[in-house]
Amino acid sequence: MARPSKTGVRGLTKKGNRYFIDLRWREPGTNQLLRHRESLPAGTSAAVAKTRAQKVLSAALDGTYVTREEADEGTEAVRTLHSVLDSWESHMEGERPKSRASRQSLVRIIKATAPFDENPAVDEIAPFDLERFKAARTKSGAAPATVNRSVAALMASLRWAAGMKWVSRDLVAELAAVKKRQEPAGRERELRPAEGKRLAKAMSGAPIRPLLITALLTGLRRANVAGLRKSYVDLKHMKLRIPRDTKNNKVQVTDIAPALKPVLVEAMGHYVDRNGEQHDNDSKFVFLNTNGMHYTPDGLSTEWAKVRTKAKLKPTRGPSADPDGFRFHDLRHTFASQVRRGGAQLDVLRRLLGHSTIALTNRYAHLGDDATRDAVAGLSVVGG
């Protein structure tokens, strides 16, 4: 019925790093001669290849084999998780180019973590596999939110694969029903008065002082501050317009505070090198480091660590980590808290922060308690 194979499964052979299935048989009942040929993706594990070959062989023997008429000759008859992740990543390169680094990191993690390190067939992934993946990530030390981000990337690739008809939507829905890891309540750390004074002193003379002021007066995320371009700055209308924001892939528009304008004007005009000498800023970026290069998010983090240490603000990671430490992202929380206390409505704050939904902004709702309390303080019973 099928040619002998050194793999132990009839019809399954291996050449180089690829597995091939070549089965011939006569269909029960009709005695029609049928043949199934399939080239599995490079890197497919032996376990997945054997499972696939045995599945085809069983279907041939019991008469349930179905020809994949929609597949052209040479098209893969089975999709593995790794091949789907690679295809999804290529697709997203055009959709979300700014999130490439984080996406690539998540794909690498998924591929390297059990049970997905075995590169299973995508249509054979079960909810239990997803639970095993979450357990493995947790065991490696990943926080609940980090585990959930990995799962979210995996599910995004599978939903895309379902749209390509590579996997059933029912299976994706079944996997989507697996519960997420419980995450702690959102962090709302902001600068305290004494910390603000120490930070102001530590910022004085620091190369990233303009970037920190921008973060405090706009609430922009670290990547947006580091990659701010001159074309995004509209001084005439006092607006910052950031296309395809790094977090939610939408245009973010925020107002330029009067105190921020001279900082931006100075940064766009020149930068200061490590010797204290000024040079013209002829680049397309607003902020340049002492080498005349634009800041990367990681480069900004390195300089921020120096300022944070000088300001005696504890980190949230590393050997001296403190749960009450202060991160660069907490400058964004500081901005939001100040704007909210200033009387801004939640929808206004949502637009300033670039949140996609009001639900994300609701964490600052309690900061308006004084305003709501004052609003009802003068009420009395009708006729009283």
C-alpha positions in Angstrom: 0.0 0.0 0.0 2.7 2.5 0.9 6.5 2.4 0.5 8.6 1.3 3.5 10.0 4.1 5.6 12.9 4.4 8.0 10.8 6.8 10.1 8.6 3.9 11.3 5.5 5.3 9.6 4.5 4.1 6.2 4.8 6.7 3.5 6.8 9.1 5.7 10.3 9.9 4.7 12.9 12.6 5.6 15.3 14.4 3.4 17.5 17.0 5.0 15.4 19.0 7.5 12.1 18.3 5.8 9.6 15.5 6.1 7.6 14.1 3.1 4.5 12.0 2.9 3.8 9.8 -0.1 1.0 7.3 0.2 -0.7 5.2 -2.4 -3.7 3.0 -1.8 -6.9 1.7 -3.3 -10.1 3.3 -2.0 -12.3 0.7 -0.1 -15.4 -0.1 -2.0 -14.4 1.5 -5.4 -10.9 0.1 -5.7 -9.9 3.4 -7.1 -6.1 4.1 -6.9 -5.4 7.2 -4.8 -2.2 8.9 -3.8 -1.4 11.6 -1.2 1.7 13.6 -1.5 2.7 16.2 1.0 5.8 18.3 1.9 5.8 19.4 5.5 7.4 22.7 6.4 11.1 22.8 7.2 11.7 22.4 10.9 8.6 20.2 11.5 9.4 17.9 14.4 9.4 14.1 14.1 6.4 13.8 16.4 4.3 16.2 14.4 5.3 14.6 11.1 4.5 11.1 12.4 1.1 12.3 13.7 0.2 13.9 10.4 1.3 10.8 8.4 -0.6 8.4 10.7 -3.7 10.6 10.4 -3.6 10.4 6.6 -2.9 6.7 6.7 -5.9 6.1 9.1 -8.2 8.1 6.8 -7.0 6.0 3.8 -7.7 2.7 5.6 -11.2 3.5 6.9 -12.3 5.3 3.7 -12.7 8.8 5.2 -9.8 10.4 3.2 -10.8 13.7 1.7 -8.9 15.3 -1.2 -7.9 18.9 -0.5 -9.2 20.3 -3.8 -8.5 23.9 -2.9 -4.8 23.2 -2.5 -2.5 23.7 -5.5 0.2 21.3 -6.3 3.1 21.9 -3.9 1.0 23.8 -1.4 1.5 22.6 2.2 -1.3 20.3 3.2 -0.7 21.0 6.9 0.2 24.2 8.6 2.5 24.2 11.6 2.4 26.8 14.4 5.8 28.1 13.5 5.0 28.6 9.9 1.8 30.4 10.8 3.7 32.7 13.2 6.2 33.5 10.5 3.5 34.2 8.0 1.6 36.4 10.5 4.7 38.3 11.4 5.4 39.0 7.7 1.8 40.2 7.3 2.0 42.5 10.4 5.3 44.0 9.2 3.2 46.1 6.8 0.3 46.7 9.2 2.3 47.5 12.4 5.9 48.3 11.5 6.6 50.2 14.6 5.8 47.3 16.9 8.2 44.9 15.0 10.7 44.5 17.8 8.2 43.5 20.5 6.3 41.3 18.1 9.4 39.5 17.0 10.3 39.0 20.7 6.9 37.5 21.5 7.1 35.1 18.5 10.6 33.9 19.6 9.2 33.3 23.1 6.2 31.3 21.8 8.4 29.2 19.5 10.9 28.4 22.4 8.4 27.6 25.1 6.8 24.1 25.7 4.7 22.7 24.2 4.9 25.0 21.2 8.7 24.5 20.9 7.8 21.1 19.2 6.1 23.1 16.3 2.7 21.3 16.4 0.2 21.3 13.5 -1.8 24.4 14.0 -5.2 22.6 13.7 -4.2 20.2 16.5 -3.5 22.7 19.2 -5.9 22.2 22.2 -6.8 24.3 25.2 -4.7 22.1 27.4 -1.6 23.1 25.2 -2.4 26.7 25.9 -2.6 25.9 29.7 0.8 24.2 29.5 2.3 27.2 27.7 1.0 29.6 30.4 2.4 27.3 33.1 5.8 27.1 31.4 5.9 30.9 31.0 5.0 31.4 34.7 7.6 28.9 35.8 10.2 30.8 33.8 9.5 33.9 36.0 7.2 35.8 33.7 4.6 38.1 35.4 0.9 37.5 34.8 0.7 40.5 32.4 3.7 39.2 30.5 2.2 35.8 30.1 -1.0 37.3 28.9 0.8 39.3 26.3 2.4 36.2 24.9 -1.0 34.5 24.8 -2.5 37.6 23.1 0.2 37.4 20.4 -0.5 33.7 19.8 -4.2 34.2 19.6 -3.7 37.2 17.2 -1.7 34.9 14.8 -4.4 32.2 15.0 -7.2 34.6 14.3 -5.3 35.8 11.3 -4.7 32.2 10.2 -8.5 31.5 10.6 -9.1 34.4 8.2 -6.8 32.8 5.8 -8.7 29.5 6.2 -5.7 27.7 7.6 -7.4 26.8 10.8 -11.1 26.6 11.8 -12.7 29.5 13.5 -14.3 27.1 16.0 -10.9 26.0 17.2 -9.8 29.6 17.6 -12.9 30.3 19.6 -12.3 27.3 21.8 -8.7 28.5 22.5 -9.9 32.1 23.1 -12.1 30.8 25.9 -9.1 29.8 28.0 -8.9 32.2 30.9 -6.1 34.7 31.2 -3.7 34.9 34.1 -5.1 37.2 36.9 -3.2 40.5 36.8 -2.7 42.8 39.7 -4.5 46.1 39.8 -3.2 48.8 37.5 -0.3 50.8 38.8 -1.0 54.5 39.4 2.4 55.7 40.7 3.0 59.5 40.3 5.7 61.8 41.4 5.3 63.0 45.0 6.2 66.6 45.9 9.6 65.8 47.5 10.4 63.4 44.6 9.5 66.1 42.1 12.0 68.5 43.6 14.8 65.9 43.6 14.0 64.9 40.0 14.1 68.6 38.9 17.5 69.0 40.5 18.8 65.7 39.0 17.5 66.7 35.5 19.5 69.9 35.5 22.3 69.6 33.0 21.3 66.0 32.0 21.3 65.3 28.2 17.7 64.0 28.5 16.3 66.9 30.4 14.2 68.1 27.3 12.8 64.5 26.8 11.8 64.3 30.5 10.1 67.7 30.4 8.3 66.6 27.2 7.1 63.4 28.9 5.9 65.3 32.0 4.0 67.9 29.9 2.5 65.6 27.3 2.1 62.2 28.9 3.7 60.6 25.8 5.0 57.1 26.1 8.8 56.4 26.1 9.0 55.3 22.5 7.0 58.3 21.3 9.2 60.7 23.2 12.4 59.1 21.9 11.2 58.9 18.3 9.5 62.3 18.2 10.0 63.8 14.7 10.0 67.5 13.7 7.2 66.8 11.3 5.0 65.8 14.2 5.4 69.2 15.8 2.9 71.9 14.8 3.9 75.0 16.7 1.4 77.2 14.7 -1.5 75.3 16.2 0.4 74.1 19.3 -0.3 70.4 18.6 1.7 67.2 18.5 0.4 64.8 15.9 1.9 61.3 16.1 0.9 59.0 13.3 0.4 55.3 14.0 1.2 55.5 17.7 3.4 52.6 18.8 0.9 51.2 21.3 -2.5 51.2 19.5 -1.5 52.0 15.9 -3.7 55.1 15.8 -2.9 58.8 15.3 -2.4 60.5 18.6 -3.0 64.3 18.9 -2.0 66.2 22.0 -1.7 69.9 22.8 1.6 71.6 23.4 1.7 73.3 26.7 3.1 76.9 26.6 5.9 75.8 28.9 6.9 73.0 26.5 7.2 75.2 23.3 10.6 76.8 24.1 12.0 73.3 25.0 10.9 71.9 21.6 12.1 74.9 19.7 15.6 74.7 21.3 15.8 70.9 20.8 14.8 71.2 17.1 17.4 73.9 16.6 20.5 72.3 18.1 21.9 69.6 20.3 24.8 69.6 22.8 27.6 67.1 22.6 29.5 65.5 25.5 31.9 68.4 25.6 29.1 70.9 26.0 29.5 72.3 22.5 26.4 73.1 20.5 25.7 71.8 17.0 22.9 72.4 14.5 20.2 69.7 14.6 19.8 68.9 10.9 18.1 65.6 11.4 14.4 64.8 11.1 14.2 64.0 14.9 13.5 66.5 17.6 15.9 65.1 20.2 19.5 64.0 19.6 21.9 62.5 22.0 25.4 63.8 22.7 26.7 61.8 19.6 24.3 63.6 17.3 22.1 60.5 16.9 18.4 60.2 17.7 17.4 58.4 20.8 16.2 54.8 20.8 13.8 53.7 23.6 16.5 51.6 25.1 19.0 54.4 24.9 16.6 56.7 26.6 16.1 54.1 29.4 19.8 54.0 29.9 20.0 57.7 30.4 16.9 57.7 32.5 18.4 55.2 34.9 21.3 57.6 35.6 18.9 60.5 36.3 16.6 58.3 38.5 19.6 57.2 40.6 20.7 60.8 41.0 17.2 61.8 42.1 17.2 58.9 44.6 14.2 57.3 43.0 14.2 53.5 43.4 13.9 51.2 40.3 11.1 48.6 40.0 13.4 45.9 38.6 16.9 44.6 39.3 18.8 43.8 42.6 17.6 47.0 44.3 14.0 46.8 43.0 11.3 48.3 45.1 7.5 47.8 44.5 7.1 51.5 45.2 9.9 52.4 42.8 9.5 54.9 39.9 9.6 54.0 36.2 9.8 56.3 33.1 6.2 55.3 32.4 5.2 56.8 35.7 5.9 60.3 34.2 2.8 59.5 32.1 0.8 58.7 35.2 2.0 62.0 36.8 0.9 64.0 33.7 -2.5 62.2 33.8 -3.1 62.8 37.5 -2.2 66.5 37.3 -4.5 67.0 34.3 -7.4 65.2 36.0 -6.9 67.1 39.2 -7.0 70.3 37.1 -10.6 69.5 36.3 -10.3 67.7 32.9 -13.1 65.3 32.1 -12.2 61.7 31.5 -12.9 61.9 27.8 -10.6 64.9 27.4 -7.9 62.9 29.3 -8.5 59.9 27.1 -7.8 61.9 24.0 -4.7 63.5 25.5 -3.3 60.1 26.5 -4.3 58.5 23.2 -6.3 55.7 24.9 -8.4 53.7 22.5 -11.3 53.3 25.0 -12.5 55.2 28.0 -12.1 52.0 30.0 -8.3 52.5 30.0 -8.7 56.1 31.4 -11.1 55.1 34.2 -8.2 54.3 36.5 -8.0 58.1 37.0 -11.7 58.6 37.7 -11.3 58.7 41.4 -9.0 61.8 41.1 -12.2 63.8 40.3 -13.8 62.8 43.6 -13.3 66.4 45.0 -15.1 67.9 42.0 -18.1 65.5 42.3 -18.2 66.1 46.1 -18.3 69.9 45.6 -21.0 69.5 43.0 -23.5 67.9 45.4 -22.4 69.8 48.6 -25.0 72.5 48.1 -28.0 70.2 47.3 -31.0 70.1 49.7 -34.3 68.2 49.8 -37.0 69.8 47.7 -39.4 71.7 50.0 -37.0 71.4 52.9 
